[in-house]
Amino acid sequence: MPRDNVATKLGLQDKRYHTDRRIKKRLSIKHFIFGGRRKALRRAADKQGIKFVDEYNPALLGFIVLLLIFSIIDGFMTLYLLDHGAHEINPIMSFSLGLGPWFFFASKFLLTCIGVMCLLVVSNSCVFDNRIQVRDVFPAMLFLYLMVMAWDSFLYLVV
C-alpha cells in the first residue's frame, strides 16, 4: 500500500525511516548492563517464531523456584530409595550416581537449571502451530514433578 497518509495529503513531508528498527537482531552491551523494557510481544508479526523479551512475568519465578525445590527433593528421595534396593533407570543419572552422591546432586540440579533457563528464555513463544505457549509448560512440569514425588512416596511404603 502506498504511503498516502494525512501528512502527505496536507503537503507535509514524511520524515519516517523506511527500515524497520525491530529487524536488528544483535544485542548491545547496553542491553546487558541496563536491561531492556520489553515485557510482552504486542504485534501479531512479533509473535511468529521464537521471540525474546527483556522482562519476564514475575509468576514464572515462583514456578522456577518450585521446580528447583522439587528437583532437590526428588534427588533426596532417589538416594533414599537407592539405599533401600531400588535401581536408577535414567542412564544419565545412573552414570552420575556412579561418580558419587554429590556429583549426582550437582548434575541433577545443573541439568534442571539449564532446562528451566532454556524454557524461560523462550517462554513467550508458541509451539505446536501457535496452540501452546511455552510458559504454559511450567505448571505441567510442576504437576509431573508432583507425580514423580507421589510415586517415590508410594515406593517408600513398599520398601
N, C-alpha and C positions, 0 to 999 in steps of 0.2 A: 504494500500500500504506500503511495507517495506521501511525503511529509507535508501535506497540506493541512496545517493546523491554524488556529485562530491568529497566532503571531504572524504567520506568513500572509494570511489574508489581509491583515492590517498593514502590511508593508514593512513589518519588523523582520530583522534578520534572525534566523535560527542559529544560536550560538552553541548548541549542544554538540558534544562529541559524538561521532558516529560509531565508535567502537564501544563494546560493552565492557565495562571495568570489571565485571564479575568473571570474565573469562580467564583472568590471570590466576594460575594455579599455585605458584610458589609462595612460600611463607617467608616473611622478612624477620629479621632479628627483633624488630619492634613488636611483632606479634607474640614472640616468646617472652619478652620482658614485661610488656604491659597487658598482654592478652587482647582478646577481641570483644566485641559487643554482641555478636550474632547469637541469639538464643534459640531461634527456630527458623525453619525454612518457610518463606512466605509465598513465593511464586510457585505455580504448578510446574514450570520448567525446571526449577531448582530441585524439586522432589524426585526427579528422574535419576536413577542410578544411585551410586554411593556418594553421599554428600556429608560434609562435616560442619559442625557448628563450633562456636568458641566457648559457650557456656552450656552446661547440661542441666537437666531437670534435677532439683535437689532430692526428689524422691528416689532417684537412681542410686544415690549414695547409701540410702538405707538398704536397698536391695543388695548392693555390693558388699556392705559390711556384714549383712546376714549370710550371704553366700560364703564369705571368707570364714565366718564363725562356724557355719555348718561344715565346711571343709575340714576345719581343725577338729571338730567333734567327731566327724567321720573317721579321721585319722586315728584318734584315740580308740574309738570303737573297733576299728580294724586291727590295731595292735593287740587289744584285749582278746579279740576272737582268735587271732593267730596264736596267741599264747595258750589258748584252750583247744587247739586242734583244728582250727579252720585253715583253709588254703586261699591264697590270693590268686584270682584267676585273671586279673588285668596284667598283661605281660610287662608293661612299663613300670607299674607299681611293684610287681614281683621282683623285677631287676633291682629297683631302688631299695627294696627290703633286704636284698642280699648284701647291700653296702652298709646296712645299719639303720636303726630306727630314726636317728637324726637326719640322715640323708633322705629317708623316706618322707619325713615331715617337710623337710626343705623342698624336695622335688614336688610333693603334692601341693604345697602352698604356692610355690612358684608357677607351676602349671595352671593352677586355678587363677592366680593373679593375671597371668598372660591372657588366658581365655576371657576373663572378665574385662580386661582393658581393651581387648580387640572388639568385644561386643559394645563397650561403652563408646568407642570412637565412631562406630557406625550405627549408633542407637537411633538416629533419626532417619535412617534409610529403610526402605521397604524391600521385602523379599517375596518370592512366590507370586510374581506378576502383580506387585503392589497390593497384595491382600493382607500381609502381616508386617507390622513394623517391628524392627529388631528390638526395640525397647520392651516389647511385649514378651520377649523371651525370658527376661529376668524373673517374673513371677513363676513362669513354668519351671525354671531351674530351681527356684526355691521349693516348689512342690515336689520335684524329683528328688532333691536332697532330703526332704521330709520323708519321702517314701523309702529311700535308702536307709535312713536312720530308724524308721519303723521296722524294716527288715532286719537290721542289725539288732534291734531290741528284741525281736522275736528269736533271733539266734542266741541272744543272751539267755533266754529262758530255756532253750533246748540244750545249750552247752552246759 
